[in-house]
Amino acid sequence: MSAPSDRSGNLWQAEAVVTPLLIVVGAAIVNDRGQVLAAQRAEPPALAGGWEFPGGKVEPGERDEAAIVRECREELGVEVEVVERLGGDLPLERDRGVLRVWIVRLVAGEPTALEHAALRWLDATQLDDVAWLPADAPLIDELRVRLARV
Ligand SMILES: Nc1nc2c([nH]c(=O)n2[C@H]2C[C@H](O)[C@@H](COP(=O)(O)OP(=O)(O)OP(=O)(O)O)O2)c(=O)[nH]1
């Protein structure tokens, strides 16, 4: 069967080609005591109870670093400074997109669970004490090494 074409004879673009890729950024907030802040999701029901790095979807035209700063304000009420990437692009389970985690440091404020069910500071020996969302799992060993160096 031939592909559909318009009157000028151009092939129609397949929908999958033009669907933009979703990018989710996560903030691994590391303090000078070698701890990282883990956040427990409150919603949606399928993810509630799972632990993640605070963050969310990058908006159209927004840089990852700006999205990280915005999400940390919205979700935790803190100001952060982006330090560097942790790991590569990780496939998301529920969405067609990727997760990018950035190491950040706190520059002002004390994190408050404005949207999460709970927050916990974890050191290198405590990273396995919480159930991370599946997409995050490949990063945890790398984070452990990193925290042990602080
Ligand atoms: N923030 C964050 N999201 C993660 C992580 N791991 C992971 O699989 N996700 C998934 C969960 C969600 O399906 C998606 C993030 O969506 P979200 O609902 O937090 O995004 P958002 O804050 O922009 O929220 P909204 O405006 O769309 O409601 O990425 C992680 O470590 N941090």
The ligand as an ORCA input file, in Angstrom:
! r2SCAN-3c Opt
* xyz 0 1
  N      10.930     14.979     39.049
  C      11.225     13.727     38.760
  N      10.442     12.988     37.934
  C      10.817     11.727     37.707
  C      11.985     11.150     38.281
  N      12.078      9.859     37.871
  C      11.013      9.613     37.061
  O      10.733      8.556     36.504
  N      10.250     10.751     36.956
  C       9.027     10.826     36.172
  C       7.792     10.911     37.024
  C       6.835     11.657     36.123
  O       6.234     10.709     35.246
  C       7.744     12.586     35.324
  C       7.840     13.968     35.932
  O       6.612     14.560     35.894
  P       6.111     15.604     36.974
  O       4.657     15.387     37.160
  O       6.971     15.562     38.209
  O       6.395     16.937     36.207
  P       5.963     18.421     36.616
  O       6.511     18.727     37.995
  O       6.404     19.285     35.484
  O       4.414     18.309     36.810
  P       3.141     18.766     35.977
  O       3.253     20.249     35.863
  O       3.187     18.042     34.666
  O       2.044     18.287     36.870
  O       9.041     11.986     35.360
  C      12.790     11.945     39.147
  O      13.821     11.527     39.711
  N      12.377     13.223     39.352
*
